Amino acid sequence: MKYINITNGWIKVSKNELDELRHKTYEQYKKDGGCHRFEDFNTYLPNYEELIDVVEKKLALFQEKEDKKILIDGNWFPNIAPGKTFLKYFFHSKKNEHEAQFQRININLCYLYAYGETREDIIFTSKEAIDYNEDMKMEAQGDIKPEFILSYTYNNINEARKIETFLQDNFGLNVKSDIRNSPLFQFGSLHDLFTSLSENQYIIKLLSRDYFQNEECVEELIYFTRNEFPLYRKKAINIILPDIYDGEYNIFSTLGKIALSLHWKLHIEKLDKAFSNIIEVNQDSSFIGDTRLQDISDKVDRLKIIKKDMFDLLQKLTNMKSTIRYDILFDKIQNDKDLFHLLPKANIEIGSSIERIYQSIQIPSNNNPLKPEFPPKPFFTPSFPASKTYKINIPGYSNVWLKDESTNPTGTHKDRFAWEVIIKYKALLESSRQRHFERLPQISIISSGGAATAVQNLFNLFNIPMSLKVLLDEKADKSIKDSLQKIGCTIYETNLSDVLLKPEEIKRITENWDGIDITYRETLDPNLDNYYDWLSYEIINEDPEYCFIPFGTGDLFINVLNIVKKEYFNSFLHNPDPRYSGSIEKLKNCHFLGATTKNKDSMLDKLYSSFLPTFDEYLKFIKELTSYSCIGGKTSIKQIQESFVKDAIQIATEQNITFEPSGIAGIALLLQVKGHVPTDSKILIVNTGKTKSSVELMKTLMEYRKQSV
């Protein structure tokens, strides 16, 4: 007689595993004559009685047929089945949780009923199969040893020599050198190098700060991995040198990737300045054919591609299973078997919750209007434009249009910001593959409600186990606090009018000492033309003569201007961004007006800020763009009088616009400057929307989870 001994104790099981077990249990139940539908087990407790009876009979038959006894902590019972309370939690109460805790006995009884094996046996067998398959591959290679080509830059020759000596002396391997920034000592282009490899040859890429700051090296790597990444992944082993896994350039952290991108941003700014100087000097002559201008233009174009694609490149490289730190290499590779495990292999799907979250975050493209990224898959259908623009009636004007962001998932333009946070979070998840976190870093933010709601909503949808740490002003409305708590945020309060808080102080107040603060755009993403960029193109593609935009932190307003500047200079090269479909002549004559307030008691509460340290820089930026003649001369940031806010509210209400006062500040400003804007001008007003209630958002979340189950 054989025994299956199931022991007591609590275990945590992921939602994916539980969903599969629920499905298999129900399938077996139907085969065994069960008459209730799957949905019935969601609500009616008496329906579990039939399931228990069916399981008891099946397990009794199983023990008799297999000549095995199922022991519970060493004791045998004639009739066993999961408990009724457990089944209710299993099928109903906890079916939407990303991870649920259950008694090991009950889970294993379900496994025995559905699969004929315990959970532990199945996991052990699966692991054994993976190890066996890999060992068989290694055995099949016999005495054929891999050959390597070390690919690096001159500045990393010492590290390359150390790796070469290590592989030759310890394993007797054939190792050649490929110096990427030397035409005399390289094997041609990356395409030539990779396509010439035999089955048993591999490339060892030494990746360093020097490599990523070398224009030719990083540009070629970007193009090759963009077009032939499957080949790269099949044949490349990435060795990460210390200057990009320690310190400020650590590519396994978001801030490290930003630091590398910043290097190229500074290059671009210098060349942009030179570009502007040449334009200024040659104002009265035809200078399109000027070779100096063309050289700078070509250079700027190349650098912009590097800056734009740097994040994608680093994500791909750090995501590869055959990526290893330089300091770990020598300790990890001790024998032939270790060396075999280092070689690139077909990806094995990882069942961890982090891996599932990572895979679920899909970024279709950076700037392809045919492959938009917002609103994000798989919960929504991405589109470009993502929100509607339609005509509205404003007394005294004949051609006024509203860009309506209220149709976004949580009701405001902050959903665009939240998606940027999720993209950065995906980069953070990559680093967890290299460094095993006990827990993922927490995130803090100062918010008046909209941004925090949008970020937490996406955390919820993507099943990211994160409670956003939100710092509210102590005078904030209680309803905002309650709503944020209901969708999963953790709330902290302080007097935000006392002093300008730095990121470290925000993290201290929100008990997030080792985490990340995303309050300031410089922390999230210093590359300003990648911030609200899709929305900015949706706005300028309308070809307005006047554009009114709410101005709180100024992020949206300034980014629109930054995109205008980008397309103005692109026009000299006849190289617009694929998302731009407007008229450059109309664009450079458009007047952009930011609507804001300095009144702390204003109805425009989301636009008031006690501190705006970058405001003077914004004014300088507007002056700079005006001097280039790439925006209309009336472009400015204006304070709104409260009487016009009341009139704007009445107009928006009469036309059934979904709004909060701050969101329609542009209407108020248009009414205020009446007489200074021609009545027949094409006017575009951006409505940043109104944040949805926690009840509505949680209902949507539950509906989606129900569909996914």
NULORO-190255 format. One record per residue (C-alpha): x, y, z. Coordinates in pm, whole numbers, m for minus. Each point is the difference from the previous one (the first is absolute). Layout:
N
@east->X; north->Y; up->Z
...
//
This chain:
709
@east->0; north->0; up->0
@east->133; north->345; up->m100
@east->m83; north->325; up->176
@east->m57; north->361; up->m99
@east->63; north->204; up->311
@east->m152; north->350; up->m1
@east->115; north->227; up->280
@east->m167; north->295; up->167
@east->113; north->362; up->m36
@east->m77; north->321; up->m189
@east->134; north->67; up->m351
@east->m30; north->300; up->m234
@east->m93; north->m78; up->m360
@east->m1; north->234; up->m302
@east->m320; north->87; up->m183
@east->115; north->m165; up->m324
@east->60; north->m331; up->176
@east->m330; north->24; up->187
@east->m193; north->83; up->m318
@east->146; north->m306; up->m172
@east->m87; north->m218; up->299
@east->m356; north->139; up->12
@east->m44; north->m77; up->m369
@east->139; north->m355; up->26
@east->m203; north->m73; up->313
@east->m320; north->112; up->m172
@east->81; north->m199; up->m317
@east->49; north->m318; up->206
@east->m319; north->76; up->195
@east->m200; north->17; up->m325
@east->155; north->m328; up->m120
@east->m106; north->m160; up->327
@east->m362; north->100; up->m53
@east->m14; north->339; up->176
@east->m311; north->193; up->m106
@east->67; north->356; up->119
@east->150; north->264; up->m227
@east->332; north->160; up->85
@east->m173; north->332; up->75
@east->m221; north->m164; up->262
@east->300; north->m49; up->227
@east->42; north->378; up->24
@east->m308; north->59; up->211
@east->m185; north->m301; up->132
@east->163; north->m184; up->288
@east->m234; north->m307; up->m21
@east->137; north->m72; up->m350
@east->335; north->m88; up->155
@east->m158; north->m302; up->169
@east->m32; north->m186; up->m330
@east->362; north->86; up->m84
@east->118; north->m135; up->336
@east->m196; north->m321; up->m55
@east->146; north->m46; up->m351
@east->355; north->63; up->124
@east->m40; north->m249; up->288
@east->m111; north->m276; up->m236
@east->273; north->77; up->m254
@east->282; north->0; up->258
@east->m131; north->m324; up->155
@east->4; north->m162; up->m345
@east->345; north->144; up->m67
@east->143; north->m156; up->319
@east->m152; north->m337; up->m85
@east->113; north->2; up->m363
@east->353; north->126; up->70
@east->38; north->m210; up->315
@east->101; north->312; up->193
@east->m124; north->156; up->321
@east->m30; north->376; up->40
@east->121; north->95; up->347
@east->m81; north->332; up->166
@east->290; north->75; up->238
@east->60; north->m376; up->24
@east->m367; north->m96; up->54
@east->m224; north->m180; up->m246
@east->m369; north->88; up->m36
@east->m245; north->m210; up->m206
@east->m160; north->305; up->m162
@east->192; north->321; up->m65
@east->m70; north->317; up->m199
@east->74; north->372; up->28
@east->m211; north->189; up->254
@east->m310; north->195; up->m100
@east->136; north->331; up->135
@east->325; north->m47; up->m191
@east->m190; north->m67; up->m323
@east->m202; north->317; up->43
@east->318; north->206; up->39
@east->173; north->m196; up->m277
@east->m274; north->44; up->m262
@east->m150; north->330; up->107
@east->134; north->227; up->274
@east->369; north->m16; up->m97
@east->m25; north->m71; up->m371
@east->117; north->352; up->m100
@east->294; north->27; up->238
@east->342; north->0; up->m169
@east->126; north->m230; up->277
@east->m209; north->m190; up->257
@east->87; north->m191; up->317
@east->m157; north->m343; up->57
@east->56; north->m312; up->207
@east->241; north->m236; up->m179
@east->m235; north->m294; up->70
@east->m292; north->153; up->m190
@east->216; north->109; up->m297
@east->156; north->m345; up->m27
@east->m337; north->m176; up->15
@east->m106; north->213; up->m299
@east->325; north->m91; up->m176
@east->m54; north->m371; up->66
@east->m357; north->24; up->m127
@east->90; north->203; up->m313
@east->342; north->m145; up->m89
@east->47; north->m320; up->200
@east->316; north->146; up->157
@east->82; north->238; up->283
@east->114; north->353; up->m71
@east->351; north->m78; up->128
@east->36; north->m303; up->m231
@east->m104; north->201; up->m305
@east->240; north->286; up->79
@east->286; north->m243; up->66
@east->m65; north->m190; up->m323
@east->m13; north->324; up->m206
@east->331; north->122; up->144
@east->159; north->m339; up->m55
@east->m110; north->4; up->m365
@east->159; north->341; up->m64
@east->330; north->m105; up->159
@east->m5; north->m331; up->m189
@east->m62; north->167; up->m337
@east->285; north->245; up->51
@east->237; north->m278; up->106
@east->m99; north->m204; up->m307
@east->81; north->296; up->m226
@east->340; north->33; up->162
@east->64; north->m375; up->m29
@east->m95; north->8; up->m368
@east->272; north->255; up->m67
@east->257; north->m256; up->108
@east->355; north->128; up->m38
@east->m99; north->293; up->m224
@east->87; north->310; up->200
@east->m146; north->344; up->m63
@east->212; north->271; up->m158
@east->m25; north->365; up->98
@east->63; north->339; up->m158
@east->57; north->270; up->263
@east->m155; north->328; up->m120
@east->98; north->320; up->187
@east->145; north->352; up->m26
@east->367; north->94; up->37
@east->m52; north->142; up->350
@east->m114; north->m343; up->123
@east->295; north->m197; up->m135
@east->125; north->m97; up->349
@east->m335; north->m158; up->98
@east->m13; north->m174; up->m339
@east->349; north->m147; up->47
@east->m95; north->m130; up->345
@east->m310; north->m178; up->m139
@east->200; north->m137; up->m294
@east->270; north->m142; up->233
@east->m266; north->m144; up->232
@east->m176; north->m188; up->m283
@east->320; north->m121; up->m163
@east->182; north->m113; up->315
@east->m294; north->m162; up->176
@east->m194; north->m148; up->m291
@east->245; north->m6; up->m293
@east->m238; north->204; up->m215
@east->70; north->184; up->m323
@east->m56; north->375; up->60
@east->38; north->280; up->m258
@east->m23; north->379; up->45
@east->m230; north->249; up->m173
@east->72; north->364; up->87
@east->m312; north->195; up->m101
@east->156; north->349; up->m14
@east->293; north->m112; up->m216
@east->m55; north->m81; up->m370
@east->333; north->m189; up->m2
@east->m96; north->m238; up->279
@east->m367; north->m70; up->m55
@east->m188; north->m267; up->m193
@east->m194; north->246; up->m214
@east->m351; north->116; up->93
@east->m204; north->m167; up->272
@east->m212; north->m152; up->m274
@east->310; north->m149; up->m166
@east->131; north->m120; up->335
@east->m316; north->m175; up->116
@east->m105; north->m151; up->m332
@east->345; north->m156; up->m49
@east->m18; north->m205; up->322
@east->m13; north->m378; up->m8
@east->m234; north->m199; up->225
@east->261; north->m24; up->274
@east->128; north->359; up->m9
@east->m120; north->280; up->229
@east->68; north->370; up->54
@east->96; north->127; up->345
@east->m93; north->370; up->13
@east->182; north->203; up->263
@east->m246; north->279; up->75
@east->124; north->306; up->187
@east->m57; north->371; up->37
@east->268; north->51; up->m266
@east->m191; north->m225; up->m241
@east->m334; north->176; up->57
@east->159; north->345; up->m36
@east->174; north->m87; up->m325
@east->m220; north->127; up->m281
@east->98; north->m258; up->m265
@east->m19; north->m296; up->240
@east->m333; north->77; up->161
@east->m163; north->119; up->m323
@east->88; north->m325; up->m178
@east->m116; north->m208; up->297
@east->m335; north->185; up->4
@east->m61; north->m62; up->m370
@east->110; north->m364; up->15
@east->m211; north->m91; up->304
@east->m297; north->186; up->m144
@east->7; north->m199; up->m325
@east->165; north->m331; up->95
@east->m52; north->m45; up->371
@east->m91; north->m374; up->m21
@east->344; north->m67; up->m151
@east->169; north->219; up->261
@east->m182; north->m177; up->283
@east->92; north->m339; up->m146
@east->372; north->72; up->m29
@east->98; north->274; up->249
@east->120; north->m19; up->359
@east->m1; north->344; up->166
@east->269; north->59; up->262
@east->m89; north->315; up->197
@east->305; north->188; up->127
@east->7; north->168; up->345
@east->m50; north->359; up->m124
@east->m356; north->m89; up->m113
@east->m110; north->m230; up->279
@east->121; north->215; up->290
@east->m53; north->369; up->71
@east->m197; north->259; up->m193
@east->18; north->m184; up->m335
@east->m146; north->m329; up->126
@east->m203; north->m122; up->m299
@east->m207; north->m230; up->221
@east->m164; north->308; up->150
@east->m219; north->262; up->m166
@east->218; north->285; up->123
@east->313; north->m164; up->m143
@east->m163; north->m29; up->m341
@east->m107; north->363; up->25
@east->360; north->102; up->78
@east->122; north->m164; up->m321
@east->m280; north->164; up->m199
@east->94; north->334; up->153
@east->348; north->m29; up->m154
@east->m156; north->5; up->m347
@east->m252; north->267; up->96
@east->285; north->238; up->86
@east->171; north->m75; up->m331
@east->m321; north->81; up->m185
@east->m45; north->328; up->188
@east->351; north->114; up->m98
@east->m59; north->m82; up->m365
@east->m347; north->157; up->10
@east->162; north->320; up->122
@east->254; north->m10; up->m284
@east->m287; north->m72; up->m239
@east->m190; north->308; up->125
@east->310; north->222; up->m28
@east->49; north->m97; up->m363
@east->m365; north->71; up->m74
@east->28; north->341; up->169
@east->316; north->93; up->m191
@east->m154; north->m106; up->m332
@east->m343; north->158; up->45
@east->16; north->206; up->m321
@east->139; north->m269; up->m232
@east->m86; north->m345; up->m124
@east->188; north->m234; up->229
@east->m172; north->m334; up->m50
@east->296; north->m122; up->m206
@east->260; north->123; up->252
@east->230; north->m298; up->68
@east->58; north->105; up->363
@east->m374; north->5; up->61
@east->m46; north->m335; up->m170
@east->278; north->m159; up->204
@east->m148; north->126; up->326
@east->m350; north->m101; up->m109
@east->112; north->m353; up->m83
@east->183; north->m25; up->330
@east->m300; north->125; up->199
@east->m224; north->m248; up->m178
@east->227; north->m291; up->86
@east->34; north->105; up->363
@east->m375; north->42; up->38
@east->m51; north->m357; up->m116
@east->256; north->m118; up->255
@east->m165; north->199; up->281
@east->m349; north->m112; up->m100
@east->89; north->m369; up->m26
@east->249; north->m24; up->288
@east->m266; north->m116; up->249
@east->m129; north->m268; up->m238
@east->352; north->m127; up->m64
@east->86; north->m24; up->370
@east->m330; north->m174; up->73
@east->75; north->m264; up->m264
@east->354; north->m61; up->121
@east->m78; north->m21; up->372
@east->m297; north->m224; up->m78
@east->214; north->m267; up->m167
@east->58; north->m319; up->196
@east->364; north->m5; up->m118
@east->83; north->335; up->160
@east->244; north->m24; up->292
@east->201; north->239; up->215
@east->377; north->4; up->m49
@east->72; north->m68; up->369
@east->m234; north->m300; up->7
@east->137; north->m162; up->m317
@east->322; north->m135; up->151
@east->m169; north->m143; up->309
@east->m299; north->m142; up->m184
@east->188; north->m191; up->m274
@east->186; north->m281; up->177
@east->m38; north->m292; up->m243
@east->m125; north->m101; up->m344
@east->m357; north->m33; up->124
@east->5; north->357; up->135
@east->137; north->119; up->m332
@east->m279; north->m178; up->m186
@east->m264; north->168; up->218
@east->149; north->338; up->m93
@east->m63; north->m54; up->m373
@east->m313; north->163; up->m146
@east->m302; north->m229; up->m5
@east->m360; north->20; up->m104
@east->m193; north->191; up->263
@east->m163; north->m215; up->268
@east->m323; north->161; up->116
@east->30; north->108; up->360
@east->m312; north->m38; up->209
@east->89; north->268; up->253
@east->m241; north->285; up->60
@east->272; north->250; up->m96
@east->54; north->m170; up->m336
@east->m375; north->m7; up->m71
@east->m32; north->371; up->81
@east->302; north->78; up->m216
@east->m140; north->m191; up->m299
@east->m343; north->162; up->37
@east->139; north->354; up->m42
@east->5; north->40; up->m378
@east->155; north->302; up->m173
@east->m93; north->m27; up->m371
@east->229; north->281; up->m121
@east->172; north->323; up->97
@east->m141; north->219; up->m276
@east->m182; north->m206; up->m261
@east->m354; north->143; up->m39
@east->m109; north->m336; up->m144
@east->113; north->m171; up->322
@east->m111; north->237; up->278
@east->74; north->m79; up->365
@east->m292; north->172; up->177
@east->m240; north->m83; up->157
@east->200; north->m309; up->92
@east->m60; north->m358; up->m104
@east->m147; north->m244; up->95
@east->m264; north->194; up->191
@east->m73; north->254; up->m273
@east->41; north->39; up->m373
@east->288; north->242; up->m75
@east->m80; north->270; up->m254
@east->149; north->316; up->m146
@east->m146; north->243; up->78
@east->m104; north->m162; up->327
@east->m259; north->265; up->94
@east->m257; north->189; up->m205
@east->3; north->358; up->m125
@east->m335; north->159; up->m80
@east->m152; north->342; up->m59
@east->m160; north->194; up->290
@east->m192; north->325; up->29
@east->167; north->299; up->165
@east->m192; north->332; up->m23
@east->166; north->236; up->m245
@east->213; north->m266; up->m176
@east->m78; north->m211; up->m305
@east->280; north->m261; up->m13
@east->75; north->m139; up->348
@east->98; north->m367; up->53
@east->42; north->m205; up->316
@east->274; north->m261; up->46
@east->m183; north->m218; up->253
@east->222; north->m211; up->230
@east->m294; north->m95; up->223
@east->m44; north->m322; up->m199
@east->325; north->m146; up->139
@east->m14; north->m302; up->239
@east->m17; north->204; up->323
@east->m144; north->309; up->m166
@east->302; north->232; up->m35
@east->318; north->60; up->m200
@east->192; north->m135; up->302
@east->m63; north->m348; up->m141
@east->268; north->87; up->m255
@east->238; north->77; up->286
@east->m96; north->m324; up->173
@east->85; north->m200; up->m311
@east->348; north->160; up->m2
@east->39; north->m117; up->361
@east->m96; north->m356; up->m100
@east->255; north->6; up->m284
@east->269; north->103; up->249
@east->m126; north->m266; up->241
@east->48; north->m263; up->m269
@east->365; north->104; up->m17
@east->19; north->m43; up->377
@east->m143; north->m352; up->m24
@east->282; north->m92; up->m239
@east->259; north->62; up->267
@east->m179; north->m246; up->231
@east->116; north->m274; up->m236
@east->360; north->84; up->88
@east->m43; north->90; up->365
@east->m252; north->m198; up->198
@east->m202; north->258; up->191
@east->m169; north->m105; up->321
@east->m259; north->256; up->m100
@east->m33; north->248; up->m283
@east->90; north->364; up->74
@east->m292; north->214; up->114
@east->m105; north->318; up->m184
@east->m94; north->339; up->148
@east->m165; north->305; up->m153
@east->m145; north->337; up->102
@east->m344; north->20; up->m158
@east->m327; north->185; up->22
@east->m177; north->m319; up->m102
@east->m3; north->m36; up->m378
@east->355; north->m125; up->m61
@east->m4; north->m237; up->297
@east->m336; north->m144; up->m106
@east->126; north->m60; up->m354
@east->320; north->m171; up->114
@east->m169; north->m224; up->260
@east->m269; north->m94; up->m250
@east->262; north->m136; up->m240
@east->179; north->m175; up->288
@east->m333; north->m172; up->72
@east->m68; north->m93; up->m362
@east->347; north->m144; up->m56
@east->m17; north->m184; up->335
@east->311; north->181; up->120
@east->13; north->m60; up->378
@east->54; north->365; up->82
@east->m179; north->245; up->226
@east->105; north->343; up->m125
@east->119; north->221; up->288
@east->m186; north->327; up->m53
@east->87; north->323; up->180
@east->m304; north->229; up->20
@east->m28; north->350; up->132
@east->m154; north->m13; up->348
@east->m279; north->229; up->m122
@east->m97; north->m234; up->m285
@east->m365; north->m96; up->m22
@east->m84; north->m313; up->200
@east->m177; north->m149; up->m301
@east->328; north->m1; up->m194
@east->176; north->m178; up->285
@east->m278; north->m259; up->31
@east->m9; north->m63; up->m376
@east->377; north->m54; up->m20
@east->m8; north->m241; up->292
@east->m283; north->m201; up->m155
@east->194; north->m64; up->m320
@east->305; north->m113; up->197
@east->221; north->303; up->72
@east->169; north->61; up->335
@east->m60; north->358; up->114
@east->233; north->241; up->181
@east->m78; north->364; up->78
@east->205; north->313; up->62
@east->m16; north->376; up->m54
@east->124; north->33; up->m359
@east->m2; north->380; up->15
@east->276; north->17; up->263
@east->304; north->m90; up->m209
@east->94; north->m154; up->m333
@east->61; north->m369; up->68
@east->288; north->m178; up->m171
@east->m30; north->m366; up->m108
@east->190; north->m126; up->306
@east->m232; north->193; up->233
@east->m307; north->m135; up->m180
@east->132; north->m355; up->45
@east->70; north->64; up->368
@east->m352; north->131; up->69
@east->m157; north->m291; up->m190
@east->219; north->m257; up->181
@east->162; north->m98; up->m328
@east->369; north->40; up->78
@east->125; north->m257; up->m254
@east->m264; north->67; up->m265
@east->m62; north->234; up->m292
@east->m168; north->342; up->m15
@east->m173; north->91; up->m329
@east->m131; north->343; up->95
@east->239; north->192; up->m222
@east->29; north->m63; up->m372
@east->380; north->22; up->12
@east->1; north->m311; up->219
@east->m241; north->m189; up->m221
@east->144; north->93; up->m339
@east->238; north->286; up->m85
@east->m57; north->m53; up->m373
@east->m274; north->257; up->m26
@east->m114; north->m86; up->m352
@east->m97; north->m348; up->124
@east->m235; north->141; up->263
@east->m367; north->37; up->m104
@east->141; north->m27; up->m353
@east->m290; north->m192; up->m158
@east->m254; north->245; up->144
@east->213; north->294; up->m119
@east->m11; north->m131; up->m357
@east->m376; north->m50; up->24
@east->m28; north->368; up->97
@east->228; north->156; up->m263
@east->m142; north->m221; up->m279
@east->m322; north->204; up->31
@east->178; north->304; up->m151
@east->m153; north->258; up->238
@east->75; north->370; up->m15
@east->m52; north->31; up->378
@east->40; north->m283; up->249
@east->m113; north->28; up->364
@east->145; north->m252; up->249
@east->m46; north->m27; up->381
@east->328; north->74; up->178
@east->57; north->m160; up->343
@east->347; north->m148; up->25
@east->47; north->108; up->m362
@east->101; north->m345; up->m120
@east->m255; north->m28; up->m281
@east->27; north->362; up->m115
@east->380; north->m2; up->m15
@east->18; north->m338; up->m168
@east->m234; north->116; up->m276
@east->240; north->290; up->m61
@east->295; north->m236; up->5
@east->m162; north->m212; up->m273
@east->m71; north->318; up->m197
@east->371; north->89; up->20
@east->98; north->m351; up->m108
@east->m226; north->6; up->m307
@east->110; north->353; up->m91
@east->363; north->m111; up->m27
@east->m102; north->m328; up->m163
@east->m164; north->206; up->m276
@east->338; north->126; up->m119
@east->105; north->m362; up->m52
@east->m334; north->m108; up->m149
@east->m3; north->m269; up->269
@east->m316; north->32; up->215
@east->m89; north->m246; up->271
@east->m235; north->m267; up->m147
@east->m271; north->117; up->241
@east->0; north->358; up->m135
@east->m252; north->63; up->m280
@east->m60; north->374; up->38
@east->122; north->312; up->m182
@east->333; north->138; up->122
@east->m96; north->349; up->m124
@east->m318; north->m3; up->210
@east->184; north->m151; up->294
@east->265; north->270; up->26
@east->m269; north->269; up->m6
@east->m215; north->m163; up->269
@east->m33; north->184; up->333
@east->11; north->m234; up->301
@east->m157; north->131; up->322
@east->41; north->m168; up->337
@east->m288; north->54; up->245
@east->96; north->7; up->368
@east->m68; north->165; up->336
@east->188; north->136; up->301
@east->m314; north->10; up->211
@east->17; north->m279; up->260
@east->m379; north->26; up->49
@east->m72; north->m24; up->m373
@east->m254; north->m242; up->m144
@east->294; north->m107; up->m218
@east->141; north->m192; up->296
@east->199; north->m247; up->m214
@east->191; north->285; up->m164
@east->114; north->175; up->318
@east->345; north->m80; up->133
@east->177; north->158; up->296
@east->333; north->m59; up->m174
@east->92; north->m18; up->m365
@east->381; north->18; up->m4
@east->28; north->m47; up->m376
@east->m240; north->284; up->m93
@east->277; north->247; up->m89
@east->163; north->m266; up->m217
@east->m332; north->m48; up->m179
@east->m21; north->373; up->m75
@east->355; north->m5; up->m140
@east->m92; north->m298; up->m216
@east->m304; north->185; up->m142
@east->220; north->303; up->m72
@east->253; north->m224; up->m174
@east->m266; north->m157; up->m224
@east->m145; north->341; up->m83
@east->347; north->119; up->m105
@east->25; north->m299; up->m238
@east->m342; north->101; up->m145
@east->m123; north->m357; up->43
@east->m305; north->101; up->211
@east->m242; north->291; up->m10
@east->106; north->321; up->174
@east->m297; north->m4; up->240
@east->110; north->m329; up->158
@east->m6; north->48; up->378
@east->m121; north->m125; up->340
@east->m290; north->201; up->143
@east->m176; north->25; up->337
@east->m377; north->m53; up->m11
@east->m257; north->217; up->174
@east->m261; north->m197; up->196
@east->m301; north->162; up->m167
@east->96; north->m156; up->m332
@east->28; north->m343; up->163
@east->m369; north->17; up->95
@east->m93; north->91; up->m357
@east->211; north->m288; up->m134
@east->m173; north->m245; up->235
@east->m340; north->113; up->m126
@east->105; north->m41; up->m367
@east->149; north->m345; up->59
@east->m303; north->m117; up->198
@east->m243; north->113; up->m270
@east->195; north->m200; up->m263
@east->23; north->m317; up->213
@east->379; north->10; up->18
@east->152; north->m225; up->267
@east->226; north->229; up->200
@east->122; north->140; up->325
@east->74; north->373; up->22
@east->378; north->m43; up->m38
@east->m50; north->m210; up->m312
@east->m186; north->274; up->m191
@east->229; north->285; up->105
@east->63; north->57; up->m371
@east->m364; north->99; up->m54
@east->24; north->246; up->288
@east->316; north->153; up->m144
@east->m155; north->35; up->m347
@east->m293; north->191; up->154
@east->247; north->217; up->192
@east->204; north->101; up->m308
@east->m305; north->59; up->m217
@east->73; north->289; up->m232
@east->365; north->m100; up->m39
@east->m77; north->m318; up->m199
@east->m160; north->35; up->m346
@east->m350; north->m146; up->8
@east->49; north->m215; up->m310
@east->337; north->m152; up->108
@east->27; north->m376; up->34
@east->21; north->m46; up->377
@east->87; north->m326; up->178
@east->m77; north->m38; up->371
@east->144; north->m294; up->192
@east->m237; north->m144; up->262
@east->218; north->m205; up->235
@east->m314; north->m171; up->134
@east->m141; north->m111; up->334
@east->124; north->m282; up->223
@east->m245; north->m289; up->27
@east->m121; north->m124; up->339
@east->164; north->m294; up->174
@east->m333; north->m188; up->m18
@east->m6; north->28; up->m379
@east->366; north->m97; up->m38
@east->m24; north->m301; up->231
@east->m313; north->m119; up->m180
@east->187; north->14; up->m332
@east->295; north->m183; up->156
@east->m220; north->m279; up->133
@east->m174; north->m36; up->m337
@east->332; north->m33; up->m178
@east->128; north->m259; up->248
@east->m321; north->m197; up->m35
@east->43; north->m3; up->m379
@east->364; north->m105; up->26
@east->m94; north->m296; up->224
//
